[in-house]
Each structure stands twice: as C-alpha cells, then as structure tokens.
Amino acid sequence: MNPHIPTSELGWIDFSDNDRQKVLKVIELLKGEGTVDELGIGVIRNSLSDAMFPGITTIMTRAKYYYIVPRILHDFMVEKPGRISAKEYLRRKENEIMNFLSVQNNFEDKIGIIGISVAKQNKELPQNKWEELHRKPSAIYWNAIGQNGFKIYTGKLSLANLLDLLDRKIKPDSAYTYIPTEGETSNDRDAENTESYFLLPDHPKDWQKNLTIELTVTEADFLKHKIIDQFPESLLAKVVVSKAATRDFLKSSSFGDMCDMPFVNKLPTGNVAILKTAKSFWEILYGAHIRFNVLLHSKPKGNKQYLEEVEGYWNEWVYNMKEFDWNSFDRNLMWSITKGNSRVKGHTETFVNNWIDLTEQQQFQISALDALVLKQEGDNKKSRSKLKTDHDDYYEGWTGISDMDFRFRNAKVIIKDIADKI
C-alpha cells in the first residue's frame, strides 16, 4: 500500500526564535507519523507511543544527539565567549557538526545525520553561501534531554529561554527578557542553577575533533541507565535492561512483529496490556481509514480503479473483525493513558468510542459507519475537509494514516545504538 501524500508549501514571517519553533512544532504535529491525520486519532497514537517509548519521537535519528546538544551548551558555559551569544554559538556549532559528520560519512543518506541533504548541497558552494538546517538537533531533542525526558538537562526552561539565561549569567550586563513558554513560570527561571545544568558522562575537551555518530561505550551505558532510572516501568526500559529482550526487539521487522516476540511473554502485565491495546487500537481504527478512502475515491474525481482495491481492504477488515479477540483491547487503559498526557477533542472521543462500539457489536452497516467517518473528518479538518462536496482535488491512491508503528522504528535505532556498544 503506497499512500499518496499531497505536497504543499508553508511560509511565515520569522519574528523570533520562539515563534519559529512554535510553527515548526505545528508542522510536525500536522505531519504526524509521516502523513496527515485525517481523522484526528493521532493524539491517541502519540500518547500510547509516549507510554511505551518515552524520550523518543518520530523525527529523531541517532542516539548521539542526546549528547551533542548539551555538550555544545556546556562548552559555551566553560569558554564564556563574550563576543558571541549562546544562541549564535549553538547555531554555528550545530551547522559545523552537521557538515563535519556528513563529510565523515561520505554524505550517506541512511546514516541518520540530521541535515545531511543540506550539507550535500553545501559541498558544491563556497562556505559564505552555505545553507543551514532550520529544524536543528537542539529543537528535535530538547524535550527528551530535559525534564520530560532523560533529564540530561536538569532545568525546566525552554531552549530559547535557557539560551537567554546563559547570556545573562555569562554577560551580567546584557539585557535579559524572560518569555515564559507553555509550562514555564518565573519560579522555573529563578530556580535555574548554572553550576549543574547538565549531567553528562566524561568526555575530552576536544570531543568535536574525533566526533562520530556512534556512541562510545561510556555514552551507551550512561544512556541505558538514564532510560532505566527515569522511566523504569516503560517498555523501552524493559527492552534495554535485558539482553534477551534487546535481541528479540532488534530482530523484529515491525511493531506487530515485535508484539509476538518471545520476550513479550516475560514482560510485566502492565507492559503487555499497553502493547496489546496499542496494536488492537490500530487494527480496529484501520477500518475507519479504509472507509475514509472508499468515500474519497467514490467522489466524482476519485480513482475508480483504486476504489476497487480499497473495497477489497474493507472486506478483509470486516472478516478480521469478526474473528477479533476483544480481550486484547483495553479501552479504559487507552483513554487513561491518552487523557493523562493529552487533551482529546470531544468530537474525537465520541467518534472513537462510537466506532469501537459498532465494531465490537459487529454492526458493519456501511451507511452508519460512513456517517461516523464523514462527521469526524469534517469536524477534524473543517474547511480543509477532503470529503466536502466542493473539494475536488484528485488523489491517486491511499490518503491518510496507513499504518501505526508507535515509534517502533525510531526506538529500534536508538536501542541499536546502545546495544552496539554494550
């Protein structure tokens, strides 16, 4: 199945670093797991993903960046370069490291170097005309480095406010304006202690000189214990703490495949319940996405040949749901995890519950199920609804979420980076 993802362009006036980061976060939310969340269920997927794989997101590439970002900032604090701001120092170093690692790895796309495509363009240009990456590692990894993640950064500030605070500490006479971001207060600012911003394993002063994208043995062990210490009950911790579990996990080709691996039978019941519920959630809601595509391709400009293929998916889904093991799905657990971490829109909660109810009751009347999908897609997308009668764009194939791996692939990369060294 090859989902068709329409391309689009978005522009904005870049008033400040805070504004830019907010817009980039919105873009990532819209992208979801690599495609557009037409029916608004990504909030459930993301919450279940956080429960299983905390500190990991879909745009992370390699474990090394958990260290690169704080080490750059630590260097700034040690060097105290009065001629340059913390923000500019970080920007220059991230660009420098992006190009260095890209050259070191012969511009190989699959290595996981963030910004390698930009670096590839730069090699043909004089240095004064180099492009730079807008979504840098510091923005991607900051939450995972900090209080919501592995607490390598021990404070509570956003990256932008930390950079401003570093300038104030290092250059006391400089102007400092504290701009609270979501979840921050003036107390967070006042509590910051510059003497212990980062907890890092030992590293040489010239660490950038011999930098590689692979972890060292010390870094791998440190990250492993950070995972275990901060999220001891998570699936991620259960995998890294056991070599047998790590081996099974890395052998898995997909999230579904991983759920059937031998190590799962040895997990605590709580972990197994989350795993089964996540897997079952997508199996149930996959049917709604099939109906969405049926409705989309039933429109005048729909792909009638592809419509026949999607209707085949529907028949297969109905057959599977008639044999579905409902003991594998804990709806209360799903909502408890989701509502404990996110805000769920009322219409989304109603839609998901109604879809589950009809499926569990084996009421597969197409008219009733299509009515649910039509309403939810309209409530979720509003003026951008693809199912509106006046929306006549052509879509060649599958549109919307076609699978959920709950960040399994990203977790697999991070776990492999650790396992390769210890």
N, C-alpha and C positions, 0 to 999 in steps of 0.2 A: 504494500500500500504506500503510495507516494503522495503525501498531502501537498496540495498546491497552495503556496503562500504568496499572496499578492504583495508586491513591493510598494513602498511609499516613502516619501521624504518628509522630514520634520525639521523646522528651523525655529530658533528663538534668539532673542537679544540676550547676550550673556552679561547681565548686570553684576553678578558676583559669583564667587565660587560656591557659596551656599545655594544660590538659585540654580546654577548649572547642575550641581549634584542632585537637587530635587527633581529636575527634569529628567536626568538620566535614570533615576530610580523609577520614575513613572514609566519611562520607556521599557525598562526591564520587566516591570510588572505587566505591561501590555504584551510583552513577548512571551512571558510565562516560560513553559518548558520548550521553547524553541518555536512556538506557533501561537496564534491568537486564541484566547479562551472565550469562545463564542457564547458558552452557556454559563459562565461565571462560577465554575466549580473549582477553579484554581486555588481558591482560599483554603479549601479542604485538603487538596493535594499538598499544598505547601506546609500546612500545619502537621500533617502526618509525616511529611519528609523531615521537618524540624525535629519531630519526636524521635525518629529513627537515626537521622544523620545530622545532629546539631553541629554548627560551625562550618557547614559545607553548603554551598549554593551552586546553582547551575552554571554560573559564569566563572567559577574557579577552575584553574587548570593544573597547577602543581603545588605541592606542599611547601616548597621552598619560599614562596611568597609570604607565608606566615612569619618568616624571619627577615626577609629583605626589607620590608617596610619599617618595622620597628628599629632595625639596625641603622637605617638611614637617619631616622629621627634621633636615635641615641648618639650617633656621630655628630649631629648638629649641636646637641647639648654639650658634648665634650669639647668640640672645636670652637664653639661660640664665635662663628664668623660674623662679626658685627657689620660687615659690608653687604650682607645679603639676608633677606627674610627667610624664616623657616619654610614658608610656602614655596618660595622660589628655589631654595636649596633642595627641597623634596622633588620639585618638578624637574630640575636639572638632573638629579641623581637617577630618578626613575627613567628618564629618557636615555641617559648614559648607559644604564644597566640593560634596558631594552635592546639597544643596539649592540652592546657587548655580547650578551647571551645569544643574540641572533647570529652574529658572526661566528661565535664559538660553535654553534650547532649548524653551521652551513645553511642557515635560513630554512631549515626543515620544518614544514608546517605542523607536523604531528607531534612535535616535541612538547608543546604546551607553553611556549614562550609567549607571554602577553605582549601584543603589539608587533609580532614578527612580520606581518604583512606591511606595516608601516615602515619597519626597519628595512625590509626588502626594497621598498621604493627609495629609501634614503641612500642606499648604497650607490645609486646612479646620480645622486645630487651632491653638490658642494655642501659642506656642513652648515653654512649660513642659510641654506634653504631647506634644511631638513624639516620634515613634517613630524608632528608628535601625536601620541595617542591621547584621545580625550578621556576615555574610561581607563584610568590607570590602576595598577595593582592596589595602591593605597585606598582607593574608593571601593574596590571589589572586596578587599579582605578586612577592612577596618572593623566592621561589626564582629567578625569572627575572631579578630585579635583581641577585642575588648571585652566589656562586661557581659555581652550577650553570647560570647564565645568562650575561648580558651583562656582569657584573662592574661595574655602576654602583655597587653597594655592594662595597667591596673586602675586607671582613672575611669571617669564616666563621660567625658566630653566627646562631642563630635570631632571629626578630624579637623574641620575648619577652625573650631574654637580652640582646639589644642595648639594648632599652629600659631594662632594669635597669642595664646598664653605663653608659648615658648619664647616668642619675640619679647614679650613684656618681661619675662624672667631674665632673659639674656641681655636685653637692652632696656633697662628700667625706665629710661626717659622717653621711650617711644609711646605713641598713642595706642591705647588698647580699648576696643569696644567689644563687649561680650554680647553675642547674639544667641540667645537660647534656641536650641532646636528641640524637636519633639522628645520629651522625656527628660530634658535637662532643666536644672534650676540654678539660681545663683549660688546655692549651697554646694552644688557639684563643682562649680568653678572655684569657690573658696577652699574646698577640701583638697584640691589638687596638690600633690607633693612632688616637686620636681626632682627630689632625690631618689625616688623609686618609681618612675613612670613605667619602666619595662622590666619584665622578668625574662631573661634570655640566657641560653646556655653560653658558656665561654666561647669566644671567637677572637681570632687575631685582629689586631688593629687595622691591618691592611686586607681585610676579608674580601674586599671587592676585587683585589688583584687576581686572586685564584678562584673567583666565584664560578660555580657550576649550578645547573638547575636541579641536580640531585642533592638529596640530603646527605649530611655526614652521619656517621654512626651516633654521635652525640646528639645531633639535632633530631634524628629519628626517635631515639629513646626519650628525649625530652618531650616531643610532641605526643608520643604514645601515652606518657604519664599525665600530660595535661588533659588529654581526652578522658582518661580514666578518672582523674581527680575531679574534673568539672562536670562530667556527665556519666557517672558510674552506672546508671541504670539504662543507658541508651543502647540501642543495637550496635552503634559504632564502637562503643567501649567494649561490649561483649565480643566483638569481632577481633579487635586489636589485642585484647588481653590473652587470647588463646591462639596458639599457632595452628591448631587443627581448624578452628573457625576461620582464621585468616586464609588458610589454604583452600578451604571449601568456598569461601566468599570470592576469592580471586579466580577460581575455576568457573564461576557462574558466568553465563553469557548474557543474562538479563535479570531484571528484578524477579520475574516469575520463576525463572530457573533457580535463582538463589533461595527462594522460599521453599524449594523442595530439596535443598542440600542437607546432608546428614547432620551438620552442626546445629541446624534449627531445632532438632529434636532434643537438644541438650540445653536450649535457652530457657530462662525463667518464663513462666506462663504469661507474664505481662508483656514481654517482648514478642512472644508468639502471637498473642492476641492482636497487637498492633500490626504485625506483619500480615496476618491473615485478613484483618479488617481493611488494610490498605489495598491489598491485592483484590479482595472481593468488591471493594468500593468501585474500583475502575471496571471490573467485569460487569457490574450492574449498570453503571452510568455510561458505559460504552454504547449501550443501546440507544441512549438519548442522542448521542453524537451521530450514530447511524441514521436515526430519524431526521436529524438536522440536515444531513447530506442528501437524504431522499427528498426532503422538502425543497432544498436548494436546487437540486437538479431536475425537479419537477416543474420549475418555473419555465416560462417561455424560452429564456436564453440558457437553460440548463443543458448539460451534456447528457443527452439521452442514452448514448452508448454506455457511459459511466454509470448512469442511473440503474441499469440492469445489474451491474456489478455490485453496487451498494445494496440493492434489494436482496441480492444473494447473501451479503453480510447479515442483513436483518433476519433472514430465515434461519441462518446458522445461530445467531444470537438467541433467538426465541427457543430454538431447540436446546441450547446450552442452559438457558434459564429454567427450563422445565426440569432439568437434572441438577440444578444448582444446590449446593449444600449451604443452607442458611445458617447452620451452626458456626460456619467460618466467619460470619459477619456480625460485628457488634456495633449496632447503630448508636447506642448510648456512648460507647467508648469513642466513636468517631466524632460525635458532637462535643463531648467533653474535651477532647484534645483540641479540636478546632476553636471552640469558643474560649478555651483557656489561653489561646495565643493570638486570636484574630477577631476582628469584627465581621460578622456574617450578615449580609443584607437579608432583610426579612423575606423578600421575594425568592431569594436563592434557597433559603432554608425550606420554605414552603414547597418549592419545585422539587428539591432533592427528596424530601420526605414523601411527597405525592408519587414521584417516580418509583421510589423504593416500595411504597405500599402496593401500587398496581402490579409491579413485577413480582413481589412476594405472593400476592394473591393470584398470580398467573392470569391477570386480566390484560391480554395483549391486543385489545381493540385499538386499531391504528388511529381512529379518529380521536379517541381520548388521549392517547399518548402524544399524538401530533399537536393537539391543543396545548398540552403542557409545554412542549418544546417551543411552539410559536410564541406563547406568552413570555416564557423565560428569556428567550433570545431578544425579544422586543424590550422587556424590562431591563435586561443587562446592557444591550448595545444602544438602545434608544434611537437617535437619529441615524446611527451607523448600522442599524439592523440590516442584515443581508436578506432577510426573508420578507421585508416590506415589499409591497407590490410595485412601488416606484423605484426599487433598487434593481437595476437591470444589468449589472456587471456580469461578465462571463467568467465562470470558474471551471477549469478543465477537469480537476479531479477532487480528491478529498480536501475538505476545508475544515479547519479547527483541530482540536486535540485528537490525535490518532492513537496515542499510547501514553501511559504514565509509568515512568521508571523510578519515581520518587527520589531522584538524585543518585540513584544507584551507580550510574556510570562515573559521576564526579567523585563519589565516595570511593569507588574502586581505584581511581587514580591516586587519591590521597593515601589510601591504605597500602597500595603497592609501593608508593614512595617510601613509606615507613618499613614495610616488610622487606624491601630490597636491601636494607641496611642492618636489620636486627633479627 
